[in-house]
Amino acid sequence: MPPPHGVRWKWAPAARAESVGSTAEFDLIERIRRRAATRDDVVLGIGDDAAILQPPPGQQLVVAMDTLNTGVHFPEETAPADIGWKALAVNLSDLAAMGAMPAWCTLSLSLPHSDAAWVDAFLDGFLGLAQMHGVALVGGDTTRGPLSVSVTVHGFVAPGLALRRDAARVGDEVWVSGTVGDAAGALAQWTSGQPVASGLRDRLDRPTPRVALGRALVGLVHACIDISDGLAADLAHVAQASGVSIDVHAPALPASEALVKAFDVPRRMHLQATGGDDYELCFTAPGASRAALVRIASEMAIPLTSIGTVTAATAQLRLLDAAGRPWVPSRAGYEHFSG
């Protein structure tokens, strides 16, 4: 089987007008190339018009891409190493939600001006996380413009075993990993001018992609999604794609100590249900998988919490309060073009 078409780290005459400053774009690319690791399945990496990659036989390729913009996905004063980490983490989280094994990534970096020290610090975070998950940076693009980072990740999964959001079944339990609302809590404190609790800011700046957990869930769970736009909004996608009704018991949503200390119950519950940027996994599983899920939670030291049920074959999500009554927050989750 021939290798798939690759993607390139651009260097063309037309791109020279977009040099990020006194240091030529080519110099920045070389700086990145020197630090990027490789893998045996990278036939040709950074340095040509395209990368050449060889997926393993019998595996399907899983591809995801996300863009992070300054002032939208991270505060302007965020440390470059944290931006680098998060740019890759949010993409690895998408692979985790599919149960895929990460392999390669590409990076498109827009910078307002040339700053080698900033790029080096950015790479500390980006490549540090890449190394933890065996991911090779194989290409991309650099250009001058507002600070923006786009990453594409590639991973592998056995045919028919990918976790999907359209596979929830009536009778499933709904589970979530870790705790939810921390990143939204940090953002709420930051936008209001309050000091941001360190435990919350860490979750906003350096989310943990649940890659190993996603792999462990293959074969045990039905539907899965990562929480990027808010638990309610993302679970509503599962309900819609699967054609099922999902009931979530809002008081059961797991909260960190930092979030409990920072917000009262009504505000905290709202952040947990609608706040984005958690990058935890939310999934549905049959009751027969409960013992295995408890074992995985113990072995990986990752809390897994049952928060609801799949109740009927009607596409809707219901949030319920402590008395089992419908609870409707002011919004379901983050929307990029809502206003």
N, C-alpha and C positions, 0 to 999 in steps of 0.2 A: 504494500500500500504506500503510495507516495506521501511525503510529509505534507501537512496543510500549508496553505498560504500563510506567510508570516506577517508581521507588522514592522514598520521601520522606525528607526530613530533618524529623523529627517536631517539632512544637510544638503541643501540645494541652493543655487544662486539666488532664487527668489526669496529664500529665507534669510539671506544676509541683511536685508533691509530691516529685519525684525530682531537683529542682535539685541540682547538684553542690556547692552551698555558697552563700556570700554573693553571688557573681556568678551571676545567673540563667542558666539553660541557654540562653535566647535570646541572651544576650550572647556566650556562647561560640560559638554557631552563627554569629552575625554576624561574629565574629572570624575564623572559618574561611572564611566566604563571601567576605570581602574578599580573602583570599589565594589562593583557588582559581582556577585558570585555566579557560578554557572552550574549546570547539571549535565549528566551524560546524555540526556535526551534533547539538549540544545545543540543542534547541528551547527548553527551559525547564529551568534547573538549580536550584541550592539556593535555597529561599525559599518554596516552595509545598508542598502536600500530597504532590506527586509530581513527579518529573522527567519530561520528555518528550524522547525520544531518537529520532533518525532513522538507522537503519543504511543503509549504501549498498545500492543495488539489486544483486541477484545474489550477495550474500554471506550466509553463515550466521553466526548469533550464537553465540559461545562464551562460557560463563559459568563462573566458578570462585569459590569462597569459602573462606577460612581464618580461624581465630580464634587469637590469641596471648594467653596468660595469663601473668601474672607468676609467676615461680618454676617454671613448666613449660616455657615456650618461650624465656625469657630470664631471666638472673639479676636479682634485685630492684634491684641498683645500676646496671643498664644505663642509659646516657644516653638521655634522651627522644628525641633526634634519631636515635639508632640504632634505637630501638623503632619510630619512624615509618618509617624506611627499610625495616626488616625486614618490618614488617606488610604493606607493599605488595610488596616483593620476592618473598616466598614465593607470593603470588598471581600475580604476573607470571610466575613460574617455571612455574606450571600452564599458563598460556597458551602459554608457550614450548614446553612439552612437546607441545602440540597443533598447533604451527606457526601459531598465530594472531597477528594484529596487534592489540595493545592499543588500546583507545579510551577507555573510561569506567571509573570506579570509584565505589563508595559506601563510607562509613566509619561504623562503629558504635563509639563510644568510651565505655567505662565508667571513671569516675574516682572515687577515694575522697573527693576534695574539690576545690573550685575552685582552679585554679592557672594563671593566664593565662600566666605565664612558661614553665611546663611545656608547655602546649599550643603556644605559639609555637615552642619548641625541637622538639617532636614534629613540627610542620608543616615545620620546616626540612628534616628528613630525609624525611618522607613526600612533600611536594610537590617537593622537589629531585629525587627519583627519578621522580616522575610527569612532571615537565617533560622529563627525559631521554628518556622514551618516549612523549611526546605524549599523556599520559593526563589526562582531565578528571575532577575530583572533582565529582559531580553530585548527591549527597545522602547521607543516612545518619541517624544518631541519636546523641544524647548522653544519659547517665544517670549517676546516682550508684551506686557499688558498687566492688568490688575492681577493680584495674587490669586491664582486658581490652580487646583491640582486635580487631574483626571487620571484614574487608574483603571486598567482592565486586568482582570485575573482569569487564569485558565486552570481547570482542575479535571480530574478523572473520576468516573463512577462506572460501576459495572452496568451493563444494559438492563434496563427495567428496574433498577434498585434506587434511582434518584428519589429523594424526598420531595414531594410537590405540595403546593397549596390546594390542589383540587382533589385531594384524596381523603378528606375527613368523612367519617361514617357515623350514622346515628348510633348512639350508645357509647361512643368514645368519651374518655375523660380528656379534659384540656389541661395541659401542663405548661409551666414556664420555668426557665432556668434562672438561677441567681436571684437578684432583686431588681425591681423596676422603679423608675421615677428619679433615680439619682442624678442622671445627666440633666434632666429637665429641672430638677431642684437647683442644680448649680447655675443653670442658665437664668432661672428666675431670680436668684440672689444677685447674679452679675448685672442683669438688666435693671434691677431696682437700686443698684448702687451699694448693696450690702456686701460685707466681707463674705467670700465664698468659702464654705466649709471644705477643708482639704479632702475629706473622704468623698465629697460630691464632685469636686473639681477633677479629681483623678479619673472618675468615671466618664466625665465629659471629654477630657483631653486624651485619655488612653483606654478606650474600651477594649475588652477582651473578646476576640473572636472565638466562638466556641467550636473550633474545628474538630477537636478530638471527640467532643460530645456528639456533634452531628454525625460523625462516622459511626459512633457507638449506637446511635438510634436507628441506623439502617436495619430494616427487617423487624423492628419492634414497634414502630409508630406508623401512623398513616399519613397525616398531613403535617407540614412544618413550614414555619416562616420565621425570619428574624425581625426583631422589633426595632425599626428605624424611625417610623413616623408616629409611633405611639401604639400601645397594645390594642386599644379599641379599634383604631383605624386598620391596623395590620390584620387583626383577627377577623374584621369585617371582610377583608379580601379573601380569607380562607372560607368564610361562610358563603360568599358570593361564588367563588370558583368551584366549591364543592356542592353547592345547592343544598346547604343544610342550615339549621338554626343552631346557634351557639349561645348558651347562657353562661355568663361569667359572674362569679360572686365577688364583687369589688372589695369587700372587707378581707377576702382571702389573699389578695395580692401581696406578695412578699416585699417587705420594706427593710432597708438597711438601718442600722443604728443611727447613722449620720442623718438620714432622711427623717426618722422619727424625732430626733432632737431638734431639727431645724424647722419643722412645719407642724401645724395642728392637724387633726384627723381629716377634716373636710378638704383642706388644701392638699394634704399629702395624697389622699385618695384620688383627687383630680390629676395630680402630677403622675401618679402611677398608671392611671388608666389612659391618659391622653398624651403624656410627655414622650418625646422621641429620643433617639440617640442612645438607647440602652444597649442595643445589639446583643440582647439575650435571645435565646431560641424559645418560641412558643409552638407547641405541637399537640396533636391529638393522638390518643393511643387507646387500644382496647384494654378492658380490665385485666385481661390475661397477661398483659405486659407490666403490670404494676410492680410485681416482685423484682423483675429484671431492672426496672427503672430505679427502684430503691437501692439495689445493689450498685448500679452505675453511679448514682449520686454519692454513695459512700466511697467507692473506689476512686472517683475523680475529685472528691471533696468539692462538689458543685451542688448547691441546694437545688432540688427539683420539687416544685410545689404544684399540687392539683388545685386548679382555680375554677373549674366549671365542667360543663358537659355539653355534648352534642345531642340535641333533644328531638329534632324533627327535620324532615326533608323540605324545609322552607328556608330560602336564603335570607337570613337576618342574624344580627348580633344583638343580644340583650345584656345590659349591665344591670345587676341586681344589688340592692342594698342588703343590710344585715337581716331585714325582715322578709327578704325575698321579693320585695317590690321593685319594679323597674326604676332605675336611676339613670338620669340623662345628664351628662356633663355638658358644659357650655359649648364644647367642640369635641369631635372624635379624635383628632390628632393633627399633626402638622400637615399643611398643604402649601406647596411652593407658590401657587398662583392664586391664593385666596383673596388677595387684596393689594 
